[in-house]
Amino acid sequence: MYMTNAQIAKAAFDHLKDMGVYNLSDKQVWRIGYIYADVIKGYHGSVTWSEFKGLHFECLSEAVERFELDREAWLASRN
Protein backbone atom coordinates (compact mmCIF):
# COMPACT_ATOMS: atom_id res chain seq x y z
CA MET A 1 0.00 0.00 0.00
CA TYR A 2 1.33 3.42 -0.93
CA MET A 3 1.89 6.17 1.60
CA THR A 4 -0.31 9.25 1.56
CA ASN A 5 1.06 12.78 1.67
CA ALA A 6 -0.17 12.99 5.27
CA GLN A 7 1.79 9.86 6.26
CA ILE A 8 4.96 11.19 4.65
CA ALA A 9 4.43 14.61 6.27
CA LYS A 10 3.94 12.98 9.69
CA ALA A 11 7.14 10.94 9.30
CA ALA A 12 9.06 14.08 8.31
CA PHE A 13 7.49 16.05 11.18
CA ASP A 14 8.57 13.40 13.71
CA HIS A 15 12.06 13.20 12.19
CA LEU A 16 12.56 16.97 12.29
CA LYS A 17 11.25 17.20 15.86
CA ASP A 18 13.60 14.39 16.91
CA MET A 19 16.47 16.35 15.33
CA GLY A 20 15.61 19.30 17.55
CA VAL A 21 14.12 21.90 15.22
CA TYR A 22 13.29 24.42 17.93
CA ASN A 23 13.27 27.66 15.97
CA LEU A 24 10.20 26.67 13.92
CA SER A 25 6.61 26.33 15.02
CA ASP A 26 4.81 23.00 14.69
CA LYS A 27 2.77 24.49 11.85
CA GLN A 28 5.96 25.36 9.97
CA VAL A 29 7.41 21.89 10.53
CA TRP A 30 4.17 20.36 9.23
CA ARG A 31 4.44 22.57 6.14
CA ILE A 32 7.95 21.26 5.52
CA GLY A 33 6.56 17.73 5.88
CA TYR A 34 3.98 18.32 3.15
CA ILE A 35 6.59 19.93 0.91
CA TYR A 36 8.75 16.87 1.53
CA ALA A 37 5.88 14.63 0.42
CA ASP A 38 5.75 16.57 -2.85
CA VAL A 39 9.52 16.26 -3.28
CA ILE A 40 9.48 12.51 -2.64
CA LYS A 41 6.60 11.93 -5.04
CA GLY A 42 8.29 14.14 -7.62
CA TYR A 43 11.47 12.06 -7.57
CA HIS A 44 10.17 8.59 -6.70
CA GLY A 45 6.45 8.59 -7.46
CA SER A 46 4.22 6.78 -4.99
CA VAL A 47 6.19 4.90 -2.36
CA THR A 48 5.38 2.14 0.09
CA TRP A 49 6.42 2.36 3.74
CA SER A 50 9.41 0.05 3.16
CA GLU A 51 10.53 2.08 0.12
CA PHE A 52 10.15 5.28 2.13
CA LYS A 53 12.21 3.88 5.01
CA GLY A 54 14.94 3.00 2.50
CA LEU A 55 15.22 6.64 1.45
CA HIS A 56 16.52 7.69 4.90
CA PHE A 57 14.97 11.17 4.51
CA GLU A 58 16.76 11.74 1.22
CA CYS A 59 15.91 15.19 -0.18
CA LEU A 60 14.65 16.54 3.15
CA SER A 61 17.09 19.43 2.81
CA GLU A 62 15.43 20.29 -0.52
CA ALA A 63 12.06 20.48 1.23
CA VAL A 64 13.51 22.78 3.91
CA GLU A 65 15.05 24.97 1.19
CA ARG A 66 11.71 25.20 -0.64
CA PHE A 67 10.03 26.14 2.64
CA GLU A 68 12.58 28.89 3.23
CA LEU A 69 12.07 30.26 -0.31
CA ASP A 70 8.29 30.20 0.15
CA ARG A 71 8.62 31.95 3.50
CA GLU A 72 10.93 34.64 2.06
CA ALA A 73 8.50 35.25 -0.81
CA TRP A 74 5.60 35.50 1.63
CA LEU A 75 7.48 37.93 3.85
CA ALA A 76 8.47 40.06 0.83
CA SER A 77 4.85 40.21 -0.36
CA ARG A 78 3.79 41.68 2.99
CA ASN A 79 5.97 44.77 2.53
N, C-alpha and C positions, 0 to 999 in steps of 0.2 A: 504494500500500500504506500502510495506517495505521500510525502509530508505536505501540509498546507503552509501557506505563508505565515499563519499564526503560530504554527508549531516551530517553524524555523526562527521566527522573531523571538519566541519564548526561549529557545535554546541560546540564541545570541544574547538576549537580555540577561539570562542567568550567567553566562560566560563572562560578560562584561562586568556584572556586579561582583562575581568571584574575583575578577582581576583588580577590583578596587577602584572603579570609576566613580569618584566622589564629587567631581566638579560638575556633573550633569544631573539633571533631575531624572526621575524614573520615566517621565513622559518622553524626554529626549533620548534616553537609552532604548525605550520601546521603538521610537522612530528609527533609530539606527538598526534595530532588529528587523523592521519591515523593509528598510532599504537593503539590508543584507539578504533578505529573502529574494528580492528582485535581482540582486547581483548573482546569487547562486543559480537562480533559474535562468538568468541570461547566459551564463557560462555552461551550465550542466543540464539545463532542462529540469524536468521533475525528478526529484530524488527520493529514494526510500530512506528510512532511518539509518540503515547500515551504510548506505552510500554517503549520507550526510556525515555520519561519525567518521568515515574514512577521510573526509576533507579537512578535518582538524582546524576548522574555522579559517580555511583558506579564503582569501579575499575580504576578510573582515576589515582590514585597514582601508580597502577601497570604499566600503560602506561608510566608515567613519569620515573619510575624505569627502564623499558625496554629501553627507550630513553637514559638514562644516561649510561646504560651498553653498548649500541651500540656506543655511543659517545666515551666512554673510550676505547673500542676495536678499533675504527677508529683512535683515537689519538695514541694508542700504535703501530698500524701498520705503522704509518708514521715515526717512529723512527728507 
